[in-house]
Amino acid sequence: MIKGALALLYFLFSVLLLPYGYNCFFMVYAASKYRARRPGSIEDHPVVTIQLPVYNERYVVSRLIRAVCALDWPRDRLEVLVLDDSSDNTSSIIDSEVAAFRSKGFDIRAIRRAERIGFKAGALQNALRYTHGRYVAVFDADFIPSPGFLSETIPVMEGDPSLGFVQARWGHVNRDYSKLTEVFALGIDGHHVVEQSGRSALGLLMNFNGSGGVLRTAAIVDAGGWASDTLSEDMDLSYRMQLRGWSPLYLRDVTVPAELPPNMPAFRNQQARWARGSIQCGRKLLRRVWSSPRFSLLQKIQGTMHLTYYAIHLLMVLSLIVAVPLLVLNAFPLVPFLMPYAALFGLCAVSSSAMYYASIRWQGLSFRQKLPYLGLLSLVGYGMSAQCSLSVIRGILSYGGVFERTPKYNISGKGDEWRDKLYKPLKGVPLLELTMALYASIGIAFALSEGLWWLAFYLLVYVMGYALVAYYTNLHFKQSLNTPHQEIGGSG
């Protein structure tokens, strides 16, 4: 009875992973249908409000403000709001930059709150009281918009009154900083170059990514504004916009460079927050998506897969948890992995590789050079499954939570350093990943004893992934603690 139940659970978890895997092939197909939308000319420039949510960003905030004030847009049609929730000397840097640009005639000001209620969502919602623009462009502290950003996005918005927001592609200023940043860049490219452009091309539900995009102020208000009951306020608002009838648009050919996390603890925290926030959005919005007459069946299915995407990690971990007792009980032959199921699962295993291959080729990058990083990306994905699974469970059980921002260090070249900066990684010894690596190792021993070589190799990938994440998390945490930080002046 126990053996049969475990075998059935393992098969069930594996089957539930199939739609997410095969959806990668569909996303590649959808992205192949993407066609760039060229911005038209514009004569009567609307007022645009730039909102810059900032919390303790002393190393990058000057660069951000200067890039925004260099936007090619009439000065009397541009409003810049620095939403400063900082608790360190970032505020003095902001005040210096704001004063300098105000003296040059820019309409720029810092907006501060007595308490950091609602984190980033709370700051953005509070800023609506001071917003006069027809459109709102949002940039996180590490983004560096090019001077032509508004000229490439606002005419598109002006030409289509149904658009609630447009999202540009995220670039990477520090892609070649290390092997890990190359891996992180590939992961983000898969989402932006393939998934986002594919969703936009086929008119599917898609999300605003929280930075590097423009939203219509009327659409923000119509959708109910920014809410802080999820940790993915950007996904939440953009879905509520579409539920109200506003359309999204992705601009793959408009790129906004940003800084990738240069260390594993920061990336680990970022992924955990995204996992928890997106699942919270699924809890909040999926019923409304399926009951809405606005959406087709395909839109509803794809929206479901989008909002529950991080459930992949939980299914992976559950499969691992069940696999080991199956091996201990010598019950793995009971799992119904017969043809055609074996072929289906085998093909699913390479689906994500197809998506990342497409993102590499469509960017004109060398697949041969990026191939080793694809292998590392797979290991990092397995290694992140434990932490993301916990976050998914937390997202299922409760709304809200603490918004742990990703530290920014102004890293752009290989010679730059983050270890001597403030904003140290928050977590040290990764006990969760070490425990899961040990657990998978037990499964390997039993798989080898039973002659299940293919399963031993599969479990080895888990061990290597957890070990990789644990090693770099602990290494970077120790390095940051053992390196004294360097002070910076008021210019940032």
Disulfide bonds with the S-S distance in Angstrom:
none
